Amino acid sequence: MENASKALLMAASVLVGVAIISLAVYLYTIFGDYGSQITARIEQKETDEFNVQFTQYESYQDETGKWQNTCKVGDIISIANLAKDNNNNYEFGTITNDIIEDEANFYITVDVKPKSTEALTIKAFEKQSNYSQFLKDYVGFIEGGEYKVREYSCKVDISSITGRVKKVTFKAIN
């Protein structure tokens, strides 16, 4: 009888030990998932904060077909400088065209079609070191004896892999 009671105590001790270990594993899993969820939320917030620097300039057409939230040359230069800073931050200063097309990196390219009547498109505008010629040629135009400031539509492309802005395209509307 004495051996049976010792055996029951040992079995109970083993069961309590297994229960404690199971509880510890369960808590570790829950807190690990919670930590990874928090990390994912922080990363998404940082990505959204980064993208809004570009997406705030995005244009759209209203129900009448009129462009809303159009950009001026100063906005284009601001975006190009943001892209250039990003690319320098990730050390893409000497990047080749092959790498630009790779969606798996954080390179941002800016393309500009400065006149709606021409087929000219300035590719990789963010690589320009001096914007003075662009400013001189494309800030405005004279129409009917009146000077008008040129407006541009802006389209922002987000990478499906990184979730970050990969390309910004400006097109002259007038």
MODELLER restraints for C-alpha pairs under 7 A, 6 or more apart:
rsr = mdl.restraints
at = mdl.atoms
rsr.add(forms.Gaussian(group=physical.xy_distance, feature=features.Distance(at['CA:47:A'], at['CA:164:A']), mean=6.29, stdev=0.5))
rsr.add(forms.Gaussian(group=physical.xy_distance, feature=features.Distance(at['CA:51:A'], at['CA:164:A']), mean=6.14, stdev=0.5))
rsr.add(forms.Gaussian(group=physical.xy_distance, feature=features.Distance(at['CA:51:A'], at['CA:165:A']), mean=5.88, stdev=0.5))
rsr.add(forms.Gaussian(group=physical.xy_distance, feature=features.Distance(at['CA:54:A'], at['CA:79:A']), mean=6.77, stdev=0.5))
rsr.add(forms.Gaussian(group=physical.xy_distance, feature=features.Distance(at['CA:55:A'], at['CA:156:A']), mean=6.29, stdev=0.5))
rsr.add(forms.Gaussian(group=physical.xy_distance, feature=features.Distance(at['CA:57:A'], at['CA:69:A']), mean=6.75, stdev=0.5))
rsr.add(forms.Gaussian(group=physical.xy_distance, feature=features.Distance(at['CA:57:A'], at['CA:71:A']), mean=6.86, stdev=0.5))
rsr.add(forms.Gaussian(group=physical.xy_distance, feature=features.Distance(at['CA:57:A'], at['CA:154:A']), mean=6.44, stdev=0.5))
rsr.add(forms.Gaussian(group=physical.xy_distance, feature=features.Distance(at['CA:58:A'], at['CA:69:A']), mean=6.84, stdev=0.5))
rsr.add(forms.Gaussian(group=physical.xy_distance, feature=features.Distance(at['CA:58:A'], at['CA:154:A']), mean=4.82, stdev=0.5))
rsr.add(forms.Gaussian(group=physical.xy_distance, feature=features.Distance(at['CA:58:A'], at['CA:155:A']), mean=5.48, stdev=0.5))
rsr.add(forms.Gaussian(group=physical.xy_distance, feature=features.Distance(at['CA:58:A'], at['CA:156:A']), mean=6.34, stdev=0.5))
rsr.add(forms.Gaussian(group=physical.xy_distance, feature=features.Distance(at['CA:59:A'], at['CA:67:A']), mean=6.75, stdev=0.5))
rsr.add(forms.Gaussian(group=physical.xy_distance, feature=features.Distance(at['CA:59:A'], at['CA:68:A']), mean=5.72, stdev=0.5))
rsr.add(forms.Gaussian(group=physical.xy_distance, feature=features.Distance(at['CA:59:A'], at['CA:69:A']), mean=4.94, stdev=0.5))
rsr.add(forms.Gaussian(group=physical.xy_distance, feature=features.Distance(at['CA:59:A'], at['CA:70:A']), mean=5.58, stdev=0.5))
rsr.add(forms.Gaussian(group=physical.xy_distance, feature=features.Distance(at['CA:59:A'], at['CA:153:A']), mean=5.31, stdev=0.5))
rsr.add(forms.Gaussian(group=physical.xy_distance, feature=features.Distance(at['CA:59:A'], at['CA:154:A']), mean=5.07, stdev=0.5))
rsr.add(forms.Gaussian(group=physical.xy_distance, feature=features.Distance(at['CA:59:A'], at['CA:155:A']), mean=6.57, stdev=0.5))
rsr.add(forms.Gaussian(group=physical.xy_distance, feature=features.Distance(at['CA:60:A'], at['CA:67:A']), mean=5.69, stdev=0.5))
rsr.add(forms.Gaussian(group=physical.xy_distance, feature=features.Distance(at['CA:60:A'], at['CA:68:A']), mean=5.44, stdev=0.5))
rsr.add(forms.Gaussian(group=physical.xy_distance, feature=features.Distance(at['CA:60:A'], at['CA:69:A']), mean=6.91, stdev=0.5))
rsr.add(forms.Gaussian(group=physical.xy_distance, feature=features.Distance(at['CA:61:A'], at['CA:67:A']), mean=4.40, stdev=0.5))
rsr.add(forms.Gaussian(group=physical.xy_distance, feature=features.Distance(at['CA:61:A'], at['CA:68:A']), mean=5.84, stdev=0.5))
rsr.add(forms.Gaussian(group=physical.xy_distance, feature=features.Distance(at['CA:62:A'], at['CA:68:A']), mean=6.74, stdev=0.5))
rsr.add(forms.Gaussian(group=physical.xy_distance, feature=features.Distance(at['CA:70:A'], at['CA:151:A']), mean=6.05, stdev=0.5))
rsr.add(forms.Gaussian(group=physical.xy_distance, feature=features.Distance(at['CA:70:A'], at['CA:152:A']), mean=5.59, stdev=0.5))
rsr.add(forms.Gaussian(group=physical.xy_distance, feature=features.Distance(at['CA:70:A'], at['CA:153:A']), mean=5.28, stdev=0.5))
rsr.add(forms.Gaussian(group=physical.xy_distance, feature=features.Distance(at['CA:71:A'], at['CA:151:A']), mean=5.63, stdev=0.5))
rsr.add(forms.Gaussian(group=physical.xy_distance, feature=features.Distance(at['CA:71:A'], at['CA:152:A']), mean=4.98, stdev=0.5))
rsr.add(forms.Gaussian(group=physical.xy_distance, feature=features.Distance(at['CA:71:A'], at['CA:153:A']), mean=6.25, stdev=0.5))
rsr.add(forms.Gaussian(group=physical.xy_distance, feature=features.Distance(at['CA:72:A'], at['CA:150:A']), mean=6.57, stdev=0.5))
rsr.add(forms.Gaussian(group=physical.xy_distance, feature=features.Distance(at['CA:72:A'], at['CA:151:A']), mean=5.25, stdev=0.5))
rsr.add(forms.Gaussian(group=physical.xy_distance, feature=features.Distance(at['CA:72:A'], at['CA:152:A']), mean=6.17, stdev=0.5))
rsr.add(forms.Gaussian(group=physical.xy_distance, feature=features.Distance(at['CA:73:A'], at['CA:135:A']), mean=6.97, stdev=0.5))
rsr.add(forms.Gaussian(group=physical.xy_distance, feature=features.Distance(at['CA:73:A'], at['CA:139:A']), mean=5.76, stdev=0.5))
rsr.add(forms.Gaussian(group=physical.xy_distance, feature=features.Distance(at['CA:80:A'], at['CA:110:A']), mean=6.29, stdev=0.5))
rsr.add(forms.Gaussian(group=physical.xy_distance, feature=features.Distance(at['CA:80:A'], at['CA:125:A']), mean=6.60, stdev=0.5))
rsr.add(forms.Gaussian(group=physical.xy_distance, feature=features.Distance(at['CA:80:A'], at['CA:126:A']), mean=4.53, stdev=0.5))
rsr.add(forms.Gaussian(group=physical.xy_distance, feature=features.Distance(at['CA:81:A'], at['CA:126:A']), mean=6.57, stdev=0.5))
rsr.add(forms.Gaussian(group=physical.xy_distance, feature=features.Distance(at['CA:83:A'], at['CA:108:A']), mean=5.52, stdev=0.5))
rsr.add(forms.Gaussian(group=physical.xy_distance, feature=features.Distance(at['CA:83:A'], at['CA:109:A']), mean=6.84, stdev=0.5))
rsr.add(forms.Gaussian(group=physical.xy_distance, feature=features.Distance(at['CA:83:A'], at['CA:126:A']), mean=6.25, stdev=0.5))
rsr.add(forms.Gaussian(group=physical.xy_distance, feature=features.Distance(at['CA:84:A'], at['CA:126:A']), mean=5.49, stdev=0.5))
rsr.add(forms.Gaussian(group=physical.xy_distance, feature=features.Distance(at['CA:84:A'], at['CA:127:A']), mean=6.90, stdev=0.5))
rsr.add(forms.Gaussian(group=physical.xy_distance, feature=features.Distance(at['CA:87:A'], at['CA:93:A']), mean=6.58, stdev=0.5))
rsr.add(forms.Gaussian(group=physical.xy_distance, feature=features.Distance(at['CA:87:A'], at['CA:107:A']), mean=5.59, stdev=0.5))
rsr.add(forms.Gaussian(group=physical.xy_distance, feature=features.Distance(at['CA:87:A'], at['CA:108:A']), mean=6.67, stdev=0.5))
rsr.add(forms.Gaussian(group=physical.xy_distance, feature=features.Distance(at['CA:100:A'], at['CA:107:A']), mean=6.42, stdev=0.5))
rsr.add(forms.Gaussian(group=physical.xy_distance, feature=features.Distance(at['CA:103:A'], at['CA:159:A']), mean=6.27, stdev=0.5))
rsr.add(forms.Gaussian(group=physical.xy_distance, feature=features.Distance(at['CA:103:A'], at['CA:161:A']), mean=6.63, stdev=0.5))
rsr.add(forms.Gaussian(group=physical.xy_distance, feature=features.Distance(at['CA:104:A'], at['CA:161:A']), mean=6.24, stdev=0.5))
rsr.add(forms.Gaussian(group=physical.xy_distance, feature=features.Distance(at['CA:104:A'], at['CA:162:A']), mean=6.56, stdev=0.5))
rsr.add(forms.Gaussian(group=physical.xy_distance, feature=features.Distance(at['CA:106:A'], at['CA:166:A']), mean=6.81, stdev=0.5))
rsr.add(forms.Gaussian(group=physical.xy_distance, feature=features.Distance(at['CA:107:A'], at['CA:166:A']), mean=6.21, stdev=0.5))
rsr.add(forms.Gaussian(group=physical.xy_distance, feature=features.Distance(at['CA:108:A'], at['CA:165:A']), mean=6.60, stdev=0.5))
rsr.add(forms.Gaussian(group=physical.xy_distance, feature=features.Distance(at['CA:108:A'], at['CA:166:A']), mean=4.55, stdev=0.5))
rsr.add(forms.Gaussian(group=physical.xy_distance, feature=features.Distance(at['CA:108:A'], at['CA:167:A']), mean=5.36, stdev=0.5))
rsr.add(forms.Gaussian(group=physical.xy_distance, feature=features.Distance(at['CA:109:A'], at['CA:124:A']), mean=5.45, stdev=0.5))
rsr.add(forms.Gaussian(group=physical.xy_distance, feature=features.Distance(at['CA:109:A'], at['CA:126:A']), mean=6.42, stdev=0.5))
rsr.add(forms.Gaussian(group=physical.xy_distance, feature=features.Distance(at['CA:109:A'], at['CA:166:A']), mean=6.44, stdev=0.5))
rsr.add(forms.Gaussian(group=physical.xy_distance, feature=features.Distance(at['CA:109:A'], at['CA:167:A']), mean=4.82, stdev=0.5))
rsr.add(forms.Gaussian(group=physical.xy_distance, feature=features.Distance(at['CA:109:A'], at['CA:168:A']), mean=6.39, stdev=0.5))
rsr.add(forms.Gaussian(group=physical.xy_distance, feature=features.Distance(at['CA:110:A'], at['CA:123:A']), mean=6.79, stdev=0.5))
rsr.add(forms.Gaussian(group=physical.xy_distance, feature=features.Distance(at['CA:110:A'], at['CA:124:A']), mean=5.30, stdev=0.5))
rsr.add(forms.Gaussian(group=physical.xy_distance, feature=features.Distance(at['CA:110:A'], at['CA:125:A']), mean=5.26, stdev=0.5))
rsr.add(forms.Gaussian(group=physical.xy_distance, feature=features.Distance(at['CA:110:A'], at['CA:126:A']), mean=5.68, stdev=0.5))
rsr.add(forms.Gaussian(group=physical.xy_distance, feature=features.Distance(at['CA:110:A'], at['CA:167:A']), mean=5.80, stdev=0.5))
rsr.add(forms.Gaussian(group=physical.xy_distance, feature=features.Distance(at['CA:110:A'], at['CA:168:A']), mean=4.83, stdev=0.5))
rsr.add(forms.Gaussian(group=physical.xy_distance, feature=features.Distance(at['CA:110:A'], at['CA:169:A']), mean=5.80, stdev=0.5))
rsr.add(forms.Gaussian(group=physical.xy_distance, feature=features.Distance(at['CA:111:A'], at['CA:121:A']), mean=6.85, stdev=0.5))
rsr.add(forms.Gaussian(group=physical.xy_distance, feature=features.Distance(at['CA:111:A'], at['CA:122:A']), mean=5.61, stdev=0.5))
rsr.add(forms.Gaussian(group=physical.xy_distance, feature=features.Distance(at['CA:111:A'], at['CA:123:A']), mean=4.62, stdev=0.5))
rsr.add(forms.Gaussian(group=physical.xy_distance, feature=features.Distance(at['CA:111:A'], at['CA:124:A']), mean=5.64, stdev=0.5))
rsr.add(forms.Gaussian(group=physical.xy_distance, feature=features.Distance(at['CA:111:A'], at['CA:125:A']), mean=5.67, stdev=0.5))
rsr.add(forms.Gaussian(group=physical.xy_distance, feature=features.Distance(at['CA:111:A'], at['CA:168:A']), mean=6.40, stdev=0.5))
rsr.add(forms.Gaussian(group=physical.xy_distance, feature=features.Distance(at['CA:111:A'], at['CA:169:A']), mean=4.78, stdev=0.5))
rsr.add(forms.Gaussian(group=physical.xy_distance, feature=features.Distance(at['CA:111:A'], at['CA:170:A']), mean=6.22, stdev=0.5))
rsr.add(forms.Gaussian(group=physical.xy_distance, feature=features.Distance(at['CA:112:A'], at['CA:121:A']), mean=5.58, stdev=0.5))
rsr.add(forms.Gaussian(group=physical.xy_distance, feature=features.Distance(at['CA:112:A'], at['CA:122:A']), mean=5.02, stdev=0.5))
rsr.add(forms.Gaussian(group=physical.xy_distance, feature=features.Distance(at['CA:112:A'], at['CA:123:A']), mean=6.61, stdev=0.5))
rsr.add(forms.Gaussian(group=physical.xy_distance, feature=features.Distance(at['CA:112:A'], at['CA:125:A']), mean=6.87, stdev=0.5))
rsr.add(forms.Gaussian(group=physical.xy_distance, feature=features.Distance(at['CA:112:A'], at['CA:169:A']), mean=5.86, stdev=0.5))
rsr.add(forms.Gaussian(group=physical.xy_distance, feature=features.Distance(at['CA:112:A'], at['CA:170:A']), mean=4.69, stdev=0.5))
rsr.add(forms.Gaussian(group=physical.xy_distance, feature=features.Distance(at['CA:112:A'], at['CA:171:A']), mean=5.95, stdev=0.5))
rsr.add(forms.Gaussian(group=physical.xy_distance, feature=features.Distance(at['CA:113:A'], at['CA:120:A']), mean=6.12, stdev=0.5))
rsr.add(forms.Gaussian(group=physical.xy_distance, feature=features.Distance(at['CA:113:A'], at['CA:121:A']), mean=4.32, stdev=0.5))
rsr.add(forms.Gaussian(group=physical.xy_distance, feature=features.Distance(at['CA:113:A'], at['CA:122:A']), mean=6.16, stdev=0.5))
rsr.add(forms.Gaussian(group=physical.xy_distance, feature=features.Distance(at['CA:113:A'], at['CA:170:A']), mean=6.11, stdev=0.5))
rsr.add(forms.Gaussian(group=physical.xy_distance, feature=features.Distance(at['CA:113:A'], at['CA:171:A']), mean=4.68, stdev=0.5))
rsr.add(forms.Gaussian(group=physical.xy_distance, feature=features.Distance(at['CA:113:A'], at['CA:172:A']), mean=6.15, stdev=0.5))
rsr.add(forms.Gaussian(group=physical.xy_distance, feature=features.Distance(at['CA:114:A'], at['CA:121:A']), mean=6.87, stdev=0.5))
rsr.add(forms.Gaussian(group=physical.xy_distance, feature=features.Distance(at['CA:114:A'], at['CA:138:A']), mean=6.32, stdev=0.5))
rsr.add(forms.Gaussian(group=physical.xy_distance, feature=features.Distance(at['CA:114:A'], at['CA:171:A']), mean=6.24, stdev=0.5))
rsr.add(forms.Gaussian(group=physical.xy_distance, feature=features.Distance(at['CA:114:A'], at['CA:172:A']), mean=5.34, stdev=0.5))
rsr.add(forms.Gaussian(group=physical.xy_distance, feature=features.Distance(at['CA:115:A'], at['CA:172:A']), mean=5.21, stdev=0.5))
rsr.add(forms.Gaussian(group=physical.xy_distance, feature=features.Distance(at['CA:116:A'], at['CA:171:A']), mean=6.96, stdev=0.5))
rsr.add(forms.Gaussian(group=physical.xy_distance, feature=features.Distance(at['CA:116:A'], at['CA:172:A']), mean=5.09, stdev=0.5))
rsr.add(forms.Gaussian(group=physical.xy_distance, feature=features.Distance(at['CA:116:A'], at['CA:173:A']), mean=6.00, stdev=0.5))
rsr.add(forms.Gaussian(group=physical.xy_distance, feature=features.Distance(at['CA:116:A'], at['CA:174:A']), mean=6.44, stdev=0.5))
rsr.add(forms.Gaussian(group=physical.xy_distance, feature=features.Distance(at['CA:139:A'], at['CA:149:A']), mean=6.03, stdev=0.5))
rsr.add(forms.Gaussian(group=physical.xy_distance, feature=features.Distance(at['CA:139:A'], at['CA:150:A']), mean=5.71, stdev=0.5))
rsr.add(forms.Gaussian(group=physical.xy_distance, feature=features.Distance(at['CA:140:A'], at['CA:147:A']), mean=6.85, stdev=0.5))
rsr.add(forms.Gaussian(group=physical.xy_distance, feature=features.Distance(at['CA:140:A'], at['CA:148:A']), mean=5.44, stdev=0.5))
rsr.add(forms.Gaussian(group=physical.xy_distance, feature=features.Distance(at['CA:140:A'], at['CA:149:A']), mean=4.13, stdev=0.5))
rsr.add(forms.Gaussian(group=physical.xy_distance, feature=features.Distance(at['CA:140:A'], at['CA:150:A']), mean=4.63, stdev=0.5))
rsr.add(forms.Gaussian(group=physical.xy_distance, feature=features.Distance(at['CA:141:A'], at['CA:147:A']), mean=5.68, stdev=0.5))
rsr.add(forms.Gaussian(group=physical.xy_distance, feature=features.Distance(at['CA:141:A'], at['CA:148:A']), mean=5.44, stdev=0.5))
rsr.add(forms.Gaussian(group=physical.xy_distance, feature=features.Distance(at['CA:141:A'], at['CA:149:A']), mean=6.53, stdev=0.5))
rsr.add(forms.Gaussian(group=physical.xy_distance, feature=features.Distance(at['CA:141:A'], at['CA:150:A']), mean=6.78, stdev=0.5))
rsr.add(forms.Gaussian(group=physical.xy_distance, feature=features.Distance(at['CA:142:A'], at['CA:148:A']), mean=6.04, stdev=0.5))
rsr.add(forms.Gaussian(group=physical.xy_distance, feature=features.Distance(at['CA:150:A'], at['CA:172:A']), mean=6.94, stdev=0.5))
rsr.add(forms.Gaussian(group=physical.xy_distance, feature=features.Distance(at['CA:150:A'], at['CA:174:A']), mean=6.00, stdev=0.5))
rsr.add(forms.Gaussian(group=physical.xy_distance, feature=features.Distance(at['CA:151:A'], at['CA:172:A']), mean=5.86, stdev=0.5))
rsr.add(forms.Gaussian(group=physical.xy_distance, feature=features.Distance(at['CA:151:A'], at['CA:173:A']), mean=5.77, stdev=0.5))
rsr.add(forms.Gaussian(group=physical.xy_distance, feature=features.Distance(at['CA:151:A'], at['CA:174:A']), mean=6.19, stdev=0.5))
rsr.add(forms.Gaussian(group=physical.xy_distance, feature=features.Distance(at['CA:152:A'], at['CA:170:A']), mean=5.89, stdev=0.5))
rsr.add(forms.Gaussian(group=physical.xy_distance, feature=features.Distance(at['CA:152:A'], at['CA:171:A']), mean=5.14, stdev=0.5))
rsr.add(forms.Gaussian(group=physical.xy_distance, feature=features.Distance(at['CA:152:A'], at['CA:172:A']), mean=4.22, stdev=0.5))
rsr.add(forms.Gaussian(group=physical.xy_distance, feature=features.Distance(at['CA:152:A'], at['CA:173:A']), mean=5.34, stdev=0.5))
rsr.add(forms.Gaussian(group=physical.xy_distance, feature=features.Distance(at['CA:153:A'], at['CA:170:A']), mean=5.49, stdev=0.5))
rsr.add(forms.Gaussian(group=physical.xy_distance, feature=features.Distance(at['CA:153:A'], at['CA:171:A']), mean=5.25, stdev=0.5))
rsr.add(forms.Gaussian(group=physical.xy_distance, feature=features.Distance(at['CA:153:A'], at['CA:172:A']), mean=6.36, stdev=0.5))
rsr.add(forms.Gaussian(group=physical.xy_distance, feature=features.Distance(at['CA:153:A'], at['CA:173:A']), mean=6.46, stdev=0.5))
rsr.add(forms.Gaussian(group=physical.xy_distance, feature=features.Distance(at['CA:154:A'], at['CA:168:A']), mean=6.94, stdev=0.5))
rsr.add(forms.Gaussian(group=physical.xy_distance, feature=features.Distance(at['CA:154:A'], at['CA:169:A']), mean=5.70, stdev=0.5))
rsr.add(forms.Gaussian(group=physical.xy_distance, feature=features.Distance(at['CA:154:A'], at['CA:170:A']), mean=4.61, stdev=0.5))
rsr.add(forms.Gaussian(group=physical.xy_distance, feature=features.Distance(at['CA:154:A'], at['CA:171:A']), mean=6.70, stdev=0.5))
rsr.add(forms.Gaussian(group=physical.xy_distance, feature=features.Distance(at['CA:155:A'], at['CA:168:A']), mean=5.74, stdev=0.5))
rsr.add(forms.Gaussian(group=physical.xy_distance, feature=features.Distance(at['CA:155:A'], at['CA:169:A']), mean=5.16, stdev=0.5))
rsr.add(forms.Gaussian(group=physical.xy_distance, feature=features.Distance(at['CA:155:A'], at['CA:170:A']), mean=6.50, stdev=0.5))
rsr.add(forms.Gaussian(group=physical.xy_distance, feature=features.Distance(at['CA:156:A'], at['CA:165:A']), mean=6.89, stdev=0.5))
rsr.add(forms.Gaussian(group=physical.xy_distance, feature=features.Distance(at['CA:156:A'], at['CA:167:A']), mean=5.99, stdev=0.5))
rsr.add(forms.Gaussian(group=physical.xy_distance, feature=features.Distance(at['CA:156:A'], at['CA:168:A']), mean=4.58, stdev=0.5))
rsr.add(forms.Gaussian(group=physical.xy_distance, feature=features.Distance(at['CA:156:A'], at['CA:169:A']), mean=6.50, stdev=0.5))
rsr.add(forms.Gaussian(group=physical.xy_distance, feature=features.Distance(at['CA:157:A'], at['CA:165:A']), mean=5.88, stdev=0.5))
rsr.add(forms.Gaussian(group=physical.xy_distance, feature=features.Distance(at['CA:157:A'], at['CA:166:A']), mean=5.87, stdev=0.5))
rsr.add(forms.Gaussian(group=physical.xy_distance, feature=features.Distance(at['CA:157:A'], at['CA:167:A']), mean=5.13, stdev=0.5))
rsr.add(forms.Gaussian(group=physical.xy_distance, feature=features.Distance(at['CA:157:A'], at['CA:168:A']), mean=6.26, stdev=0.5))
rsr.add(forms.Gaussian(group=physical.xy_distance, feature=features.Distance(at['CA:158:A'], at['CA:164:A']), mean=5.38, stdev=0.5))
rsr.add(forms.Gaussian(group=physical.xy_distance, feature=features.Distance(at['CA:158:A'], at['CA:165:A']), mean=4.35, stdev=0.5))
rsr.add(forms.Gaussian(group=physical.xy_distance, feature=features.Distance(at['CA:158:A'], at['CA:166:A']), mean=5.53, stdev=0.5))
rsr.add(forms.Gaussian(group=physical.xy_distance, feature=features.Distance(at['CA:159:A'], at['CA:165:A']), mean=6.12, stdev=0.5))
rsr.add(forms.Gaussian(group=physical.xy_distance, feature=features.Distance(at['CA:159:A'], at['CA:166:A']), mean=5.68, stdev=0.5))
